Amino acid sequence: MLTNRLRAILTTVGIIIGVGAVIGLVSLGRGVENFIAAEFQGLGSNVLFVFSSAPANGTRTTIQPLSTIEAEDLDNPSVAPSIRQVAQEFLVPAMVTAESVSVQLAVSGVTSNWDDVRTWAPSLGSFISADDVAGTARVAVLGTTVVEAIYGDKAFDPVGRTIRINQRVFTVIGVMTEQGGGIGALGDQNEVIFIPITTAQTRLDRARTRDGGYQVDVLHIQAVSEERMDQAVLEIETYLDQAHAITFQGEQDYSIINQAELLDSLGSITGILTIFLSLIAGISLLVGGIGIMNIMLVSVTERTREIGLRKAVGARGSDILLQFLIESVILSVIGGAVGIALGAGLAFLGGQLVPDLRLTITPDAVLLATAVSTFIGVFFGLYPASRAARMRPIDALRFE
């Protein structure tokens, strides 16, 4: 290998690229999974989301929207004792104009306890109050992405300024704390404007329902504890089935999810994607292994007389086999070590480009890469080494 340094280096390139790609992609996949998990943990560990959805059973085609009456009933301990509080959200498509800038987005009308349920407080000013909701006040709380889009700097303090939402004047009373750098699994959470839910339902829309209440798009329900989440789901289903006159399973025109289920689903998706990308990167390892086999076969041919001479002076077949097998493993292990360094470099670079993703090289990934590279060296070096070991000394010595 020292005599043919360039050939040895080029032989390990396939292993280097393969191991580096696998390490980098595994690190990226785990970084994304951890990032998503951190974002959902910020929602609270005992929060349920209830929203209208199409029934699974084709016998029922109508969807009865959720209403403020239902939200108030579920907030009653006598109806659902496992629920601590219910926050309501109603979405209105709107054109927001300020400082000669227009932004199109869905404005969220929310109740005053929304920030408490979702554990997300303003960094400037204040959130929607109960008085704002009761008085259908025209006040707004902005996300940092909206602040940056309108005023050019997310650190700007717009509290006290006015904006227009669908041509109606609103006063800015707060700015929400920035969430997840704006690139989360839920989209850009900071691209949001909160206003009192009553204002959204009456001034920006006509959201009356047949039961005398107003339409609600999402109920953010906080259970008493994590242990009572399942009981809270059962209480919600029992109440809504009765309120929506649902008789048979599959006719439910609503869905209930929690962040744990959502996180599991997203984790499964990112895990499958990581495995898929790693398998693609693993093709480089296969190509690298074939390259090692090819070079070792060439080496056996070049050193036929050397093999014959060693056997003539007493070397056994196992000695020859071990010699070439060790050379093959050394090439693979060196390639694996450099590949691990390359993967670590890719993870560091990815972390610098996307600071919110904490990319780290875990010991199990390093052990896996080392084991794979060693296996490749043994597997693909075994045939050339055994071929060398089977040579007859007399034939090898007269080989030209």
C-alpha positions as a Markdown table, in Angstrom:
| # | Residue | x | y | z |
|---|---|---|---|---|
| 1 | Met | 0.0 | 0.0 | 0.0 |
| 2 | Leu | 2.9 | 2.4 | 0.7 |
| 3 | Thr | 4.4 | 1.6 | -2.7 |
| 4 | Asn | 1.1 | 2.3 | -4.5 |
| 5 | Arg | -0.1 | 5.2 | -2.3 |
| 6 | Leu | -2.2 | 6.9 | -5.0 |
| 7 | Arg | -3.9 | 3.7 | -5.9 |
| 8 | Ala | -4.7 | 3.0 | -2.2 |
| 9 | Ile | -6.1 | 6.5 | -1.7 |
| 10 | Leu | -8.3 | 6.3 | -4.8 |
| 11 | Thr | -9.5 | 2.9 | -3.7 |
| 12 | Thr | -10.8 | 4.3 | -0.4 |
| 13 | Val | -12.6 | 7.2 | -2.0 |
| 14 | Gly | -15.8 | 5.2 | -2.4 |
| 15 | Ile | -15.8 | 4.1 | 1.2 |
| 16 | Ile | -15.1 | 7.7 | 2.3 |
| 17 | Ile | -18.0 | 9.1 | 0.3 |
| 18 | Gly | -20.4 | 6.4 | 1.4 |
| 19 | Val | -19.6 | 6.5 | 5.1 |
| 20 | Gly | -19.5 | 10.3 | 5.1 |
| 21 | Ala | -22.9 | 10.5 | 3.4 |
| 22 | Val | -24.5 | 7.9 | 5.7 |
| 23 | Ile | -23.1 | 9.7 | 8.8 |
| 24 | Gly | -24.2 | 13.1 | 7.5 |
| 25 | Leu | -27.7 | 12.0 | 6.5 |
| 26 | Val | -28.3 | 10.1 | 9.8 |
| 27 | Ser | -27.2 | 13.2 | 11.7 |
| 28 | Leu | -29.5 | 15.4 | 9.6 |
| 29 | Gly | -32.5 | 13.1 | 10.1 |
| 30 | Arg | -32.0 | 12.9 | 13.8 |
| 31 | Gly | -31.5 | 16.7 | 14.0 |
| 32 | Val | -34.9 | 17.2 | 12.2 |
| 33 | Glu | -36.6 | 14.7 | 14.5 |
| 34 | Asn | -35.2 | 16.5 | 17.6 |
| 35 | Phe | -36.2 | 19.9 | 16.2 |
| 36 | Ile | -39.8 | 18.8 | 15.5 |
| 37 | Ala | -40.0 | 17.2 | 19.0 |
| 38 | Ala | -38.8 | 20.4 | 20.6 |
| 39 | Glu | -41.4 | 22.5 | 18.8 |
| 40 | Phe | -44.2 | 20.2 | 19.8 |
| 41 | Gln | -43.1 | 20.1 | 23.4 |
| 42 | Gly | -43.5 | 23.8 | 23.4 |
| 43 | Leu | -47.3 | 23.3 | 22.8 |
| 44 | Gly | -47.7 | 21.7 | 26.2 |
| 45 | Ser | -47.8 | 18.0 | 27.1 |
| 46 | Asn | -51.5 | 17.8 | 27.7 |
| 47 | Val | -53.2 | 19.7 | 24.9 |
| 48 | Leu | -55.8 | 18.3 | 22.5 |
| 49 | Phe | -56.8 | 19.8 | 19.2 |
| 50 | Val | -60.4 | 19.4 | 18.0 |
| 51 | Phe | -61.6 | 20.5 | 14.6 |
| 52 | Ser | -64.2 | 19.8 | 12.0 |
| 53 | Ser | -63.5 | 17.1 | 9.4 |
| 54 | Ala | -65.4 | 15.0 | 6.8 |
| 55 | Pro | -67.0 | 11.8 | 8.2 |
| 56 | Ala | -65.3 | 8.5 | 7.4 |
| 57 | Asn | -68.7 | 6.9 | 6.8 |
| 58 | Gly | -70.3 | 7.8 | 3.5 |
| 59 | Thr | -73.8 | 7.6 | 5.0 |
| 60 | Arg | -73.3 | 11.1 | 6.5 |
| 61 | Thr | -72.2 | 13.9 | 4.2 |
| 62 | Thr | -72.9 | 17.0 | 6.2 |
| 63 | Ile | -70.5 | 18.6 | 8.6 |
| 64 | Gln | -71.9 | 20.5 | 11.6 |
| 65 | Pro | -69.2 | 23.1 | 12.5 |
| 66 | Leu | -68.0 | 23.4 | 16.0 |
| 67 | Ser | -69.5 | 26.4 | 17.9 |
| 68 | Thr | -68.8 | 28.6 | 20.9 |
| 69 | Ile | -71.8 | 27.0 | 22.7 |
| 70 | Glu | -70.0 | 23.6 | 22.4 |
| 71 | Ala | -66.7 | 25.1 | 23.6 |
| 72 | Glu | -68.4 | 26.6 | 26.6 |
| 73 | Asp | -70.1 | 23.3 | 27.5 |
| 74 | Leu | -66.8 | 21.4 | 27.3 |
| 75 | Asp | -65.3 | 24.0 | 29.5 |
| 76 | Asn | -67.8 | 23.1 | 32.2 |
| 77 | Pro | -66.4 | 20.7 | 34.8 |
| 78 | Ser | -69.8 | 19.0 | 35.2 |
| 79 | Val | -69.7 | 18.1 | 31.4 |
| 80 | Ala | -66.0 | 17.2 | 31.1 |
| 81 | Pro | -64.2 | 17.0 | 34.4 |
| 82 | Ser | -60.9 | 15.9 | 32.8 |
| 83 | Ile | -60.6 | 19.2 | 31.0 |
| 84 | Arg | -58.9 | 22.1 | 32.6 |
| 85 | Gln | -59.7 | 24.8 | 30.1 |
| 86 | Val | -60.7 | 25.3 | 26.4 |
| 87 | Ala | -59.3 | 28.0 | 24.1 |
| 88 | Gln | -61.1 | 28.8 | 20.9 |
| 89 | Glu | -59.7 | 29.9 | 17.5 |
| 90 | Phe | -61.5 | 31.2 | 14.4 |
| 91 | Leu | -59.6 | 31.8 | 11.2 |
| 92 | Val | -60.4 | 34.6 | 8.8 |
| 93 | Pro | -58.6 | 35.2 | 5.4 |
| 94 | Ala | -57.5 | 38.8 | 5.5 |
| 95 | Met | -55.5 | 41.5 | 3.7 |
| 96 | Val | -53.4 | 43.3 | 6.3 |
| 97 | Thr | -52.1 | 46.7 | 5.4 |
| 98 | Ala | -49.7 | 49.0 | 7.2 |
| 99 | Glu | -46.8 | 51.3 | 6.3 |
| 100 | Ser | -47.7 | 51.0 | 2.6 |
| 101 | Val | -47.1 | 47.2 | 2.9 |
| 102 | Ser | -49.8 | 44.6 | 2.3 |
| 103 | Val | -49.7 | 41.0 | 3.7 |
| 104 | Gln | -52.2 | 38.3 | 2.8 |
| 105 | Leu | -52.7 | 35.7 | 5.6 |
| 106 | Ala | -55.3 | 34.0 | 7.8 |
| 107 | Val | -55.9 | 36.1 | 10.9 |
| 108 | Ser | -56.6 | 34.1 | 14.1 |
| 109 | Gly | -59.5 | 35.2 | 16.3 |
| 110 | Val | -58.8 | 33.7 | 19.7 |
| 111 | Thr | -60.1 | 33.8 | 23.3 |
| 112 | Ser | -58.1 | 35.4 | 26.0 |
| 113 | Asn | -56.8 | 32.1 | 27.4 |
| 114 | Trp | -55.3 | 31.0 | 24.1 |
| 115 | Asp | -51.8 | 32.0 | 25.1 |
| 116 | Asp | -52.1 | 30.2 | 28.4 |
| 117 | Val | -53.2 | 26.9 | 26.8 |
| 118 | Arg | -50.6 | 27.1 | 24.1 |
| 119 | Thr | -47.9 | 28.4 | 26.6 |
| 120 | Trp | -46.9 | 31.2 | 24.1 |
| 121 | Ala | -46.7 | 34.7 | 25.6 |
| 122 | Pro | -46.0 | 38.1 | 24.0 |
| 123 | Ser | -42.4 | 39.5 | 24.2 |
| 124 | Leu | -43.7 | 43.0 | 23.8 |
| 125 | Gly | -47.0 | 44.5 | 25.0 |
| 126 | Ser | -49.8 | 42.2 | 26.1 |
| 127 | Phe | -52.1 | 39.5 | 24.7 |
| 128 | Ile | -55.8 | 39.6 | 24.0 |
| 129 | Ser | -57.7 | 40.2 | 27.3 |
| 130 | Ala | -61.1 | 39.1 | 28.4 |
| 131 | Asp | -62.3 | 42.7 | 28.1 |
| 132 | Asp | -61.1 | 42.8 | 24.5 |
| 133 | Val | -63.1 | 39.7 | 23.7 |
| 134 | Ala | -66.2 | 40.9 | 25.6 |
| 135 | Gly | -66.1 | 44.3 | 23.9 |
| 136 | Thr | -65.2 | 43.0 | 20.4 |
| 137 | Ala | -62.2 | 45.3 | 20.5 |
| 138 | Arg | -60.2 | 46.1 | 17.4 |
| 139 | Val | -56.8 | 45.2 | 18.8 |
| 140 | Ala | -54.1 | 42.9 | 17.3 |
| 141 | Val | -51.1 | 41.0 | 18.5 |
| 142 | Leu | -48.5 | 40.3 | 15.7 |
| 143 | Gly | -46.0 | 37.5 | 15.1 |
| 144 | Thr | -42.4 | 38.5 | 14.4 |
| 145 | Thr | -42.6 | 37.4 | 10.7 |
| 146 | Val | -45.5 | 39.9 | 10.2 |
| 147 | Val | -43.6 | 42.6 | 12.1 |
| 148 | Glu | -40.6 | 42.1 | 9.8 |
| 149 | Ala | -42.8 | 42.0 | 6.6 |
| 150 | Ile | -44.5 | 45.3 | 7.5 |
| 151 | Tyr | -41.8 | 47.3 | 9.4 |
| 152 | Gly | -38.6 | 45.7 | 7.9 |
| 153 | Asp | -37.2 | 44.5 | 11.2 |
| 154 | Lys | -38.5 | 41.8 | 13.5 |
| 155 | Ala | -37.0 | 43.6 | 16.5 |
| 156 | Phe | -39.1 | 46.7 | 15.8 |
| 157 | Asp | -41.7 | 47.7 | 18.4 |
| 158 | Pro | -45.0 | 48.3 | 16.7 |
| 159 | Val | -47.1 | 48.5 | 20.0 |
| 160 | Gly | -49.5 | 51.5 | 19.7 |
| 161 | Arg | -49.4 | 51.7 | 15.9 |
| 162 | Thr | -52.4 | 51.0 | 13.8 |
| 163 | Ile | -52.9 | 48.5 | 11.0 |
| 164 | Arg | -55.8 | 47.7 | 8.6 |
| 165 | Ile | -57.3 | 44.2 | 8.5 |
| 166 | Asn | -59.8 | 44.0 | 5.6 |
| 167 | Gln | -60.0 | 47.8 | 5.6 |
| 168 | Arg | -60.8 | 48.0 | 9.3 |
| 169 | Val | -58.4 | 49.8 | 11.7 |
| 170 | Phe | -56.8 | 47.8 | 14.5 |
| 171 | Thr | -54.4 | 48.9 | 17.2 |
| 172 | Val | -51.3 | 46.8 | 17.8 |
| 173 | Ile | -51.1 | 45.9 | 21.5 |
| 174 | Gly | -48.4 | 43.2 | 21.5 |
| 175 | Val | -45.8 | 41.1 | 19.6 |
| 176 | Met | -45.5 | 37.3 | 20.2 |
| 177 | Thr | -42.3 | 35.7 | 21.3 |
| 178 | Glu | -40.5 | 34.2 | 18.3 |
| 179 | Gln | -41.1 | 30.5 | 17.9 |
| 180 | Gly | -38.8 | 28.0 | 16.3 |
| 181 | Gly | -37.0 | 30.4 | 14.0 |
| 182 | Gly | -40.0 | 30.4 | 11.6 |
| 183 | Ile | -39.2 | 27.0 | 10.0 |
| 184 | Gly | -41.1 | 24.6 | 12.0 |
| 185 | Ala | -43.1 | 21.4 | 11.3 |
| 186 | Leu | -46.2 | 23.6 | 11.7 |
| 187 | Gly | -45.1 | 26.0 | 9.0 |
| 188 | Asp | -44.0 | 29.5 | 10.0 |
| 189 | Gln | -45.7 | 29.9 | 13.4 |
| 190 | Asn | -44.6 | 33.5 | 13.5 |
| 191 | Glu | -46.6 | 34.5 | 10.5 |
| 192 | Val | -49.7 | 35.2 | 12.5 |
| 193 | Ile | -52.0 | 38.0 | 13.7 |
| 194 | Phe | -54.2 | 37.4 | 16.8 |
| 195 | Ile | -57.4 | 39.4 | 17.3 |
| 196 | Pro | -60.3 | 38.9 | 19.7 |
| 197 | Ile | -62.4 | 35.9 | 18.5 |
| 198 | Thr | -65.6 | 37.9 | 18.8 |
| 199 | Thr | -64.2 | 40.6 | 16.6 |
| 200 | Ala | -63.3 | 38.0 | 14.0 |
| 201 | Gln | -66.7 | 36.3 | 14.1 |
| 202 | Thr | -68.8 | 39.5 | 13.9 |
| 203 | Arg | -66.7 | 42.3 | 12.4 |
| 204 | Leu | -64.7 | 40.3 | 9.8 |
| 205 | Asp | -67.1 | 37.5 | 9.2 |
| 206 | Arg | -70.7 | 36.3 | 9.7 |
| 207 | Ala | -70.1 | 33.2 | 11.8 |
| 208 | Arg | -73.5 | 32.5 | 13.4 |
| 209 | Thr | -74.4 | 28.9 | 13.9 |
| 210 | Arg | -77.8 | 27.2 | 14.2 |
| 211 | Asp | -77.5 | 26.6 | 17.9 |
| 212 | Gly | -77.2 | 30.4 | 18.5 |
| 213 | Gly | -73.5 | 30.5 | 18.9 |
| 214 | Tyr | -70.6 | 31.3 | 16.6 |
| 215 | Gln | -68.5 | 29.0 | 14.5 |
| 216 | Val | -65.1 | 27.9 | 15.8 |
| 217 | Asp | -62.4 | 26.3 | 13.6 |
| 218 | Val | -60.2 | 24.8 | 16.3 |
| 219 | Leu | -60.7 | 24.0 | 20.0 |
| 220 | His | -57.4 | 24.0 | 21.9 |
| 221 | Ile | -58.3 | 21.8 | 24.9 |
| 222 | Gln | -56.0 | 21.5 | 27.9 |
| 223 | Ala | -56.5 | 18.3 | 30.0 |
| 224 | Val | -56.2 | 18.3 | 33.7 |
| 225 | Ser | -53.0 | 16.1 | 33.4 |
| 226 | Glu | -51.2 | 13.9 | 30.9 |
| 227 | Glu | -52.6 | 10.8 | 32.8 |
| 228 | Arg | -56.2 | 12.0 | 32.1 |
| 229 | Met | -55.7 | 12.7 | 28.3 |
| 230 | Asp | -57.5 | 9.5 | 27.3 |
| 231 | Gln | -60.4 | 10.2 | 29.6 |
| 232 | Ala | -60.6 | 13.8 | 28.3 |
| 233 | Val | -60.8 | 12.4 | 24.7 |
| 234 | Leu | -63.6 | 10.1 | 25.8 |
| 235 | Glu | -65.5 | 13.0 | 27.4 |
| 236 | Ile | -65.1 | 15.1 | 24.3 |
| 237 | Glu | -66.3 | 12.3 | 22.0 |
| 238 | Thr | -69.3 | 11.6 | 24.2 |
| 239 | Tyr | -70.4 | 15.2 | 24.3 |
| 240 | Leu | -69.9 | 15.9 | 20.6 |
| 241 | Asp | -71.5 | 12.7 | 19.4 |
| 242 | Gln | -74.6 | 13.8 | 21.3 |
| 243 | Ala | -74.5 | 17.4 | 20.2 |
| 244 | His | -74.0 | 16.5 | 16.5 |
| 245 | Ala | -76.6 | 13.7 | 16.6 |
| 246 | Ile | -74.1 | 11.0 | 15.7 |
| 247 | Thr | -75.5 | 7.5 | 15.8 |
| 248 | Phe | -73.0 | 5.2 | 14.3 |
| 249 | Gln | -69.2 | 4.9 | 14.4 |
| 250 | Gly | -67.6 | 6.6 | 11.4 |
| 251 | Glu | -70.2 | 9.4 | 11.2 |
| 252 | Gln | -68.1 | 11.8 | 13.4 |
| 253 | Asp | -67.7 | 15.1 | 11.6 |
| 254 | Tyr | -64.9 | 16.1 | 13.9 |
| 255 | Ser | -61.3 | 15.0 | 14.7 |
| 256 | Ile | -59.4 | 14.9 | 17.9 |
| 257 | Ile | -55.6 | 14.8 | 17.9 |
| 258 | Asn | -52.8 | 15.5 | 20.4 |
| 259 | Gln | -49.3 | 16.5 | 19.8 |
| 260 | Ala | -47.9 | 13.1 | 20.9 |
| 261 | Glu | -49.8 | 11.4 | 18.0 |
| 262 | Leu | -48.8 | 14.1 | 15.6 |
| 263 | Leu | -45.2 | 13.9 | 16.8 |
| 264 | Asp | -45.2 | 10.1 | 16.3 |
| 265 | Ser | -46.5 | 10.4 | 12.8 |
| 266 | Leu | -44.0 | 13.1 | 11.8 |
| 267 | Gly | -41.2 | 11.1 | 13.5 |
| 268 | Ser | -42.2 | 8.0 | 11.5 |
| 269 | Ile | -42.1 | 10.0 | 8.3 |
| 270 | Thr | -38.7 | 11.6 | 9.0 |
| 271 | Gly | -37.4 | 8.2 | 10.2 |
| 272 | Ile | -38.4 | 6.5 | 6.9 |
| 273 | Leu | -36.9 | 9.4 | 4.9 |
| 274 | Thr | -33.6 | 9.1 | 6.8 |
| 275 | Ile | -33.5 | 5.4 | 6.2 |
| 276 | Phe | -34.3 | 5.9 | 2.5 |
| 277 | Leu | -31.6 | 8.5 | 2.1 |
| 278 | Ser | -29.1 | 6.4 | 4.0 |
| 279 | Leu | -29.8 | 3.4 | 1.7 |
| 280 | Ile | -29.1 | 5.7 | -1.3 |
| 281 | Ala | -25.9 | 6.8 | 0.3 |
| 282 | Gly | -25.1 | 3.1 | 1.1 |
| 283 | Ile | -24.9 | 2.5 | -2.7 |
| 284 | Ser | -21.6 | 4.4 | -2.5 |
| 285 | Leu | -20.4 | 1.9 | 0.1 |
| 286 | Leu | -21.3 | -1.0 | -2.3 |
| 287 | Val | -19.4 | 0.7 | -5.1 |
| 288 | Gly | -16.5 | 1.3 | -2.8 |
| 289 | Gly | -16.4 | -2.3 | -1.7 |
| 290 | Ile | -16.4 | -3.5 | -5.4 |
| 291 | Gly | -13.5 | -1.0 | -5.9 |
| 292 | Ile | -11.6 | -2.7 | -3.1 |
| 293 | Met | -12.2 | -6.1 | -4.5 |
| 294 | Asn | -11.0 | -5.0 | -7.9 |
| 295 | Ile | -7.8 | -3.5 | -6.6 |
| 296 | Met | -7.1 | -6.5 | -4.5 |
| 297 | Leu | -7.5 | -8.8 | -7.5 |
| 298 | Val | -5.1 | -6.6 | -9.4 |
| 299 | Ser | -2.7 | -6.7 | -6.4 |
| 300 | Val | -2.9 | -10.6 | -6.3 |
| 301 | Thr | -2.1 | -10.8 | -10.0 |
| 302 | Glu | 0.8 | -8.3 | -9.6 |
| 303 | Arg | 2.3 | -10.2 | -6.6 |
| 304 | Thr | 1.9 | -13.7 | -7.9 |
| 305 | Arg | 5.7 | -14.4 | -7.8 |
| 306 | Glu | 5.8 | -12.9 | -4.3 |
| 307 | Ile | 3.0 | -15.3 | -3.2 |
| 308 | Gly | 4.9 | -18.3 | -4.8 |
| 309 | Leu | 8.1 | -17.3 | -3.0 |
| 310 | Arg | 6.4 | -17.0 | 0.4 |
| 311 | Lys | 4.8 | -20.4 | 0.0 |
| 312 | Ala | 8.1 | -21.9 | -1.2 |
| 313 | Val | 9.8 | -20.8 | 2.0 |
| 314 | Gly | 7.0 | -22.3 | 4.2 |
| 315 | Ala | 4.1 | -19.8 | 4.3 |
| 316 | Arg | 0.7 | -21.6 | 4.7 |
| 317 | Gly | -2.4 | -20.8 | 2.8 |
| 318 | Ser | -3.9 | -19.2 | 5.9 |
| 319 | Asp | -0.9 | -16.8 | 6.1 |
| 320 | Ile | -1.4 | -15.6 | 2.6 |
| 321 | Leu | -5.2 | -15.3 | 3.2 |
| 322 | Leu | -4.6 | -13.3 | 6.3 |
| 323 | Gln | -2.1 | -11.0 | 4.6 |
| 324 | Phe | -4.4 | -9.9 | 1.8 |
| 325 | Leu | -7.4 | -9.8 | 4.1 |
| 326 | Ile | -5.6 | -7.5 | 6.5 |
| 327 | Glu | -4.7 | -5.2 | 3.6 |
| 328 | Ser | -8.3 | -5.1 | 2.5 |
| 329 | Val | -9.6 | -4.3 | 6.0 |
| 330 | Ile | -7.0 | -1.6 | 6.5 |
| 331 | Leu | -8.1 | 0.1 | 3.3 |
| 332 | Ser | -11.8 | -0.1 | 4.4 |
| 333 | Val | -11.1 | 1.1 | 8.0 |
| 334 | Ile | -9.0 | 4.0 | 6.8 |
| 335 | Gly | -11.8 | 5.0 | 4.4 |
| 336 | Gly | -14.3 | 4.6 | 7.2 |
| 337 | Ala | -12.3 | 6.8 | 9.6 |
| 338 | Val | -11.9 | 9.6 | 6.9 |
| 339 | Gly | -15.6 | 9.1 | 6.1 |
| 340 | Ile | -16.6 | 9.7 | 9.7 |
| 341 | Ala | -14.6 | 12.9 | 9.7 |
| 342 | Leu | -16.3 | 13.9 | 6.5 |
| 343 | Gly | -19.7 | 13.2 | 8.0 |
| 344 | Ala | -18.8 | 15.2 | 11.1 |
| 345 | Gly | -17.8 | 18.1 | 8.8 |
| 346 | Leu | -21.1 | 17.9 | 6.9 |
| 347 | Ala | -23.0 | 17.9 | 10.2 |
| 348 | Phe | -21.1 | 20.9 | 11.4 |
| 349 | Leu | -21.6 | 22.7 | 8.2 |
| 350 | Gly | -25.4 | 21.9 | 8.2 |
| 351 | Gly | -25.6 | 23.2 | 11.8 |
| 352 | Gln | -23.9 | 26.5 | 10.8 |
| 353 | Leu | -26.3 | 26.9 | 7.8 |
| 354 | Val | -29.4 | 26.1 | 9.8 |
| 355 | Pro | -28.7 | 27.1 | 13.4 |
| 356 | Asp | -32.1 | 25.7 | 14.7 |
| 357 | Leu | -31.0 | 22.2 | 13.7 |
| 358 | Arg | -28.6 | 20.7 | 16.3 |
| 359 | Leu | -26.7 | 18.2 | 14.3 |
| 360 | Thr | -24.5 | 15.9 | 16.3 |
| 361 | Ile | -22.6 | 12.7 | 15.6 |
| 362 | Thr | -23.9 | 10.0 | 18.0 |
| 363 | Pro | -21.6 | 7.1 | 19.1 |
| 364 | Asp | -24.0 | 4.5 | 17.6 |
| 365 | Ala | -23.7 | 6.1 | 14.2 |
| 366 | Val | -19.8 | 6.0 | 14.5 |
| 367 | Leu | -19.9 | 2.4 | 15.6 |
| 368 | Leu | -22.2 | 1.5 | 12.8 |
| 369 | Ala | -20.0 | 3.2 | 10.2 |
| 370 | Thr | -16.9 | 1.4 | 11.6 |
| 371 | Ala | -18.6 | -1.9 | 11.6 |
| 372 | Val | -19.9 | -1.5 | 8.1 |
| 373 | Ser | -16.5 | -0.4 | 6.7 |
| 374 | Thr | -14.8 | -3.3 | 8.4 |
| 375 | Phe | -17.4 | -5.7 | 7.1 |
| 376 | Ile | -16.9 | -4.4 | 3.6 |
| 377 | Gly | -13.2 | -4.9 | 3.9 |
| 378 | Val | -13.6 | -8.5 | 5.0 |
| 379 | Phe | -16.4 | -9.3 | 2.6 |
| 380 | Phe | -14.9 | -7.8 | -0.5 |
| 381 | Gly | -11.4 | -8.8 | 0.4 |
| 382 | Leu | -12.2 | -12.4 | 1.1 |
| 383 | Tyr | -12.4 | -13.6 | -2.5 |
| 384 | Pro | -9.0 | -12.0 | -3.7 |
| 385 | Ala | -7.3 | -13.3 | -0.5 |
| 386 | Ser | -8.6 | -16.8 | -0.9 |
| 387 | Arg | -7.6 | -16.8 | -4.5 |
| 388 | Ala | -4.1 | -15.9 | -3.5 |
| 389 | Ala | -4.1 | -18.5 | -0.7 |
| 390 | Arg | -5.1 | -21.3 | -3.2 |
| 391 | Met | -2.1 | -20.7 | -5.6 |
| 392 | Arg | 0.3 | -23.5 | -6.1 |
| 393 | Pro | 3.9 | -22.4 | -5.3 |
| 394 | Ile | 5.4 | -23.8 | -8.5 |
| 395 | Asp | 2.8 | -22.1 | -10.7 |
| 396 | Ala | 3.2 | -18.8 | -8.9 |
| 397 | Leu | 7.0 | -18.8 | -9.2 |
| 398 | Arg | 7.0 | -19.3 | -13.0 |
| 399 | Phe | 4.2 | -16.7 | -13.5 |
| 400 | Glu | 5.3 | -13.9 | -15.8 |
